[in-house]
């Protein structure tokens, strides 16, 4: 993990990115914290060129995205053009569409469809599809979890993963084990922590929760993860402060002063 490969997931700041002016101000603050890259997700509708201009203005690399399934299925040319404009290789799907979530066959069907789209993205546009999980993929169907079906049934040459390690743990999986399971197929990972408040698991800043980030970071290093993306779905404080706390903790692990 390097300084330049720690990114902020803009979904964390979705309430502050609804307009072009708000997005620009949020990117400025993210840059001032020290991030050099962002994942674009959850922003308001706006001209992709403006997004690129603002990211460039503050020296931020757009390393990955989350996009709707409908656009992947029906608007691939325009979607690919946006990613080429942003010089962004990793095009992510943030969740499994609801119609595929209720059976092993649903997961198999999705894996097949997404693999076809992923192959087009790679062969025609030089882009990499990555799938982002939640906890529901760890429900079992005929002895296999949905995540195991996705791993087994998707095309390993083109279907990548963007493990969300909080949701892996929430689903009863072992984050370190799953990092190794997707070795060679995961270039971007979501970092967030889990703590307990009022006897319930809640999102926390990296280093403020109970997940084993020493082992997680080492597993990411061993398996060649490129982008380490900080996300917090719900913050107990100002989300910019949360992103800064996580950033400083990761840098303390690098032995660097920020």
C-alpha positions as semicolon CSV with decimal commas, in nm:
position;residue;x (nm);y (nm);z (nm)
1;X;0,000;0,000;0,000
2;X;0,140;0,336;-0,107
3;X;0,032;0,693;-0,041
4;X;-0,075;0,742;-0,400
5;X;-0,291;0,428;-0,396
6;X;-0,518;0,522;-0,105
7;X;-0,846;0,663;-0,239
8;X;-1,161;0,815;-0,094
9;X;-1,493;0,664;-0,198
10;X;-1,715;0,964;-0,279
11;X;-2,025;0,769;-0,176
12;X;-1,917;0,857;0,179
13;X;-1,980;1,222;0,085
14;X;-2,296;1,168;-0,121
15;X;-2,489;1,438;0,068
16;X;-2,217;1,686;-0,031
17;X;-2,186;1,606;-0,402
18;X;-2,533;1,668;-0,543
19;X;-2,437;1,970;-0,756
20;X;-2,124;2,059;-0,955
21;X;-2,035;2,331;-0,705
22;X;-2,075;2,095;-0,410
23;X;-1,871;1,824;-0,581
24;X;-1,589;2,068;-0,651
25;X;-1,580;2,180;-0,288
26;X;-1,585;1,820;-0,165
27;X;-1,299;1,721;-0,394
28;X;-1,103;2,019;-0,265
29;X;-1,150;1,903;0,094
30;X;-1,060;1,543;0,008
31;X;-0,739;1,664;-0,155
32;X;-0,655;1,879;0,147
33;X;-0,688;1,575;0,374
34;X;-0,414;1,415;0,165
35;X;-0,593;1,173;-0,065
36;X;-0,456;1,156;-0,418
37;X;-0,736;0,946;-0,567
38;X;-1,112;0,903;-0,549
39;X;-1,379;0,656;-0,649
40;X;-1,676;0,826;-0,818
41;X;-2,006;0,701;-0,678
42;X;-2,324;0,860;-0,549
43;X;-2,268;1,204;-0,703
44;X;-2,548;1,408;-0,855
45;X;-2,615;1,415;-1,230
46;X;-2,357;1,631;-1,405
47;X;-2,140;1,659;-1,713
48;X;-1,861;1,397;-1,701
49;X;-1,620;1,660;-1,833
50;X;-1,686;1,876;-1,526
51;X;-1,611;1,579;-1,300
52;X;-1,282;1,529;-1,482
53;X;-1,197;1,900;-1,468
54;X;-1,258;1,920;-1,093
55;X;-1,061;1,605;-1,018
56;X;-0,771;1,735;-1,227
57;X;-0,789;2,074;-1,057
58;X;-0,716;1,915;-0,720
59;X;-0,473;1,651;-0,842
60;X;-0,708;1,359;-0,782
61;X;-0,693;1,041;-0,987
62;X;-1,032;0,882;-1,058
63;X;-0,934;0,523;-0,984
64;X;-1,272;0,347;-0,995
65;X;-1,648;0,398;-1,010
66;X;-1,978;0,245;-0,918
67;X;-2,236;0,250;-1,195
68;X;-2,596;0,124;-1,229
69;X;-2,659;-0,223;-1,368
70;X;-2,900;-0,072;-1,621
71;X;-2,619;0,129;-1,778
72;X;-2,391;-0,173;-1,793
73;X;-2,665;-0,372;-1,964
74;X;-2,802;-0,102;-2,195
75;X;-2,565;0,196;-2,226
76;X;-2,221;0,041;-2,244
77;X;-2,072;0,257;-2,520
78;X;-2,148;0,586;-2,342
79;X;-2,041;0,443;-2,008
80;X;-1,710;0,328;-2,151
81;X;-1,656;0,669;-2,310
82;X;-1,697;0,837;-1,971
83;X;-1,439;0,608;-1,815
84;X;-1,195;0,667;-2,100
85;X;-1,242;1,043;-2,049
86;X;-1,164;1,000;-1,681
87;X;-0,868;0,770;-1,752
88;X;-1,041;0,528;-1,513
89;X;-0,981;0,159;-1,570
90;X;-1,202;0,001;-1,302
91;X;-1,576;0,014;-1,362
92;X;-1,766;-0,120;-1,064
93;X;-2,112;-0,252;-0,993
94;X;-2,213;-0,161;-0,638
95;X;-2,465;-0,438;-0,578
96;X;-2,630;-0,743;-0,728
97;X;-2,963;-0,654;-0,894
98;X;-3,254;-0,769;-0,678
99;X;-3,390;-1,015;-0,933
100;X;-3,077;-1,231;-0,903
101;X;-3,049;-1,238;-0,521
102;X;-3,293;-1,511;-0,421
103;X;-3,148;-1,835;-0,560
104;X;-2,831;-2,008;-0,668
105;X;-2,961;-2,003;-1,024
106;X;-3,006;-1,627;-0,998
107;X;-2,642;-1,585;-0,900
108;X;-2,536;-1,817;-1,181
109;X;-2,739;-1,618;-1,435
110;X;-2,593;-1,291;-1,315
111;X;-2,238;-1,429;-1,323
112;X;-2,290;-1,534;-1,684
113;X;-2,444;-1,203;-1,794
114;X;-2,191;-0,987;-1,611
115;X;-1,902;-1,193;-1,747
116;X;-2,022;-1,123;-2,101
117;X;-2,037;-0,750;-2,033
118;X;-1,700;-0,764;-1,861
119;X;-1,543;-0,932;-2,163
120;X;-1,676;-0,658;-2,391
121;X;-1,540;-0,394;-2,156
122;X;-1,196;-0,554;-2,154
123;X;-1,166;-0,649;-2,521
124;X;-1,327;-0,344;-2,681
125;X;-1,241;-0,070;-2,432
126;X;-0,954;-0,190;-2,214
127;X;-1,165;-0,152;-1,899
128;X;-1,195;-0,388;-1,601
129;X;-1,530;-0,482;-1,447
130;X;-1,528;-0,522;-1,067
131;X;-1,810;-0,644;-0,842
132;X;-1,871;-0,492;-0,498
133;X;-2,040;-0,711;-0,237
134;X;-2,261;-0,654;0,064
135;X;-2,354;-0,908;0,332
136;X;-2,649;-1,070;0,154
137;X;-2,417;-1,253;-0,088
138;X;-2,321;-1,476;0,206
139;X;-2,665;-1,631;0,226
140;X;-2,645;-2,002;0,142
141;X;-2,832;-2,170;-0,141
142;X;-2,799;-2,548;-0,162
143;X;-2,484;-2,540;0,045
144;X;-2,306;-2,256;-0,135
145;X;-2,301;-1,887;-0,050
146;X;-2,389;-1,642;-0,324
147;X;-2,031;-1,515;-0,316
148;X;-1,898;-1,865;-0,374
149;X;-2,129;-1,901;-0,672
150;X;-2,009;-1,570;-0,816
151;X;-1,648;-1,672;-0,768
152;X;-1,698;-2,014;-0,928
153;X;-1,935;-1,923;-1,211
154;X;-1,793;-1,593;-1,335
155;X;-1,519;-1,570;-1,596
156;X;-1,189;-1,529;-1,408
157;X;-1,027;-1,361;-1,707
158;X;-1,263;-1,063;-1,705
159;X;-1,486;-1,061;-1,395
160;X;-1,305;-0,884;-1,111
161;X;-1,395;-0,820;-0,748
162;X;-1,391;-0,514;-0,525
163;X;-1,439;-0,675;-0,185
164;X;-1,605;-0,462;0,077
165;X;-1,437;-0,605;0,383
166;X;-1,689;-0,470;0,635
167;X;-1,970;-0,647;0,451
168;X;-1,764;-0,966;0,421
169;X;-1,729;-0,970;0,798
170;X;-2,094;-0,874;0,851
171;X;-2,194;-1,168;0,634
172;X;-1,995;-1,409;0,849
173;X;-1,698;-1,435;0,612
174;X;-1,331;-1,398;0,696
175;X;-1,196;-1,085;0,521
176;X;-0,840;-1,214;0,501
177;X;-0,952;-1,551;0,366
178;X;-1,164;-1,382;0,101
179;X;-0,882;-1,152;-0,005
180;X;-0,681;-1,465;-0,080
181;X;-0,977;-1,637;-0,248
182;X;-1,000;-1,360;-0,509
183;X;-0,623;-1,328;-0,555
184;X;-0,546;-1,217;-0,908
185;X;-0,903;-1,097;-0,955
186;X;-0,910;-0,799;-0,718
187;X;-0,738;-0,474;-0,805
188;X;-0,947;-0,249;-0,577
189;X;-1,071;-0,309;-0,223
190;X;-1,304;-0,123;0,013
191;X;-1,162;-0,046;0,355
192;X;-1,398;0,036;0,642
193;X;-1,408;-0,075;1,002
194;X;-1,672;-0,226;1,230
195;X;-1,738;-0,140;1,593
196;X;-2,020;-0,212;1,839
197;X;-2,259;0,053;1,973
198;X;-2,555;-0,042;2,191
199;X;-2,481;-0,408;2,114
200;X;-2,515;-0,354;1,739
201;X;-2,245;-0,349;1,468
202;X;-2,193;-0,007;1,311
203;X;-1,953;0,146;1,060
204;X;-1,636;0,299;1,199
205;X;-1,325;0,475;1,076
206;X;-1,025;0,255;1,000
207;X;-0,851;0,181;1,329
208;X;-1,152;0,281;1,538
209;X;-1,321;-0,058;1,517
210;X;-1,248;-0,424;1,579
211;X;-1,143;-0,558;1,239
212;X;-0,790;-0,693;1,204
213;X;-0,645;-0,433;0,969
214;X;-0,289;-0,544;1,026
215;X;-0,369;-0,883;0,872
216;X;-0,600;-0,727;0,612
217;X;-0,336;-0,487;0,484
218;X;-0,077;-0,765;0,472
219;X;-0,315;-0,988;0,275
220;X;-0,380;-0,706;0,028
221;X;-0,005;-0,657;-0,010
222;X;0,058;-1,025;-0,071
223;X;-0,219;-1,055;-0,331
224;X;-0,122;-0,743;-0,526
225;X;-0,423;-0,518;-0,462
226;X;-0,368;-0,187;-0,641
227;X;-0,627;0,053;-0,493
228;X;-0,719;0,075;-0,125
229;X;-1,044;0,272;-0,115
230;X;-1,172;0,420;0,211
231;X;-1,549;0,419;0,247
232;X;-1,790;0,470;0,534
233;X;-2,156;0,418;0,453
234;X;-2,278;0,592;0,769
235;X;-2,064;0,822;0,983
236;X;-2,110;0,905;1,351
237;X;-1,945;1,244;1,289
238;X;-1,879;1,479;0,997
239;X;-1,793;1,247;0,703
240;X;-1,493;1,458;0,602
241;X;-1,358;1,409;0,954
242;X;-1,424;1,036;0,925
243;X;-1,229;1,019;0,598
244;X;-0,942;1,206;0,763
245;X;-0,932;0,973;1,065
246;X;-0,914;0,670;0,837
247;X;-0,651;0,836;0,620
248;X;-0,429;0,918;0,916
249;X;-0,456;0,567;1,054
250;X;-0,353;0,411;0,724
251;X;-0,059;0,647;0,702
252;X;0,048;0,564;1,053
253;X;0,069;0,203;0,937
254;X;0,291;0,317;0,653
255;X;0,520;0,489;0,898
256;X;0,462;0,824;0,732
257;X;0,376;1,159;0,886
258;X;0,066;1,341;0,759
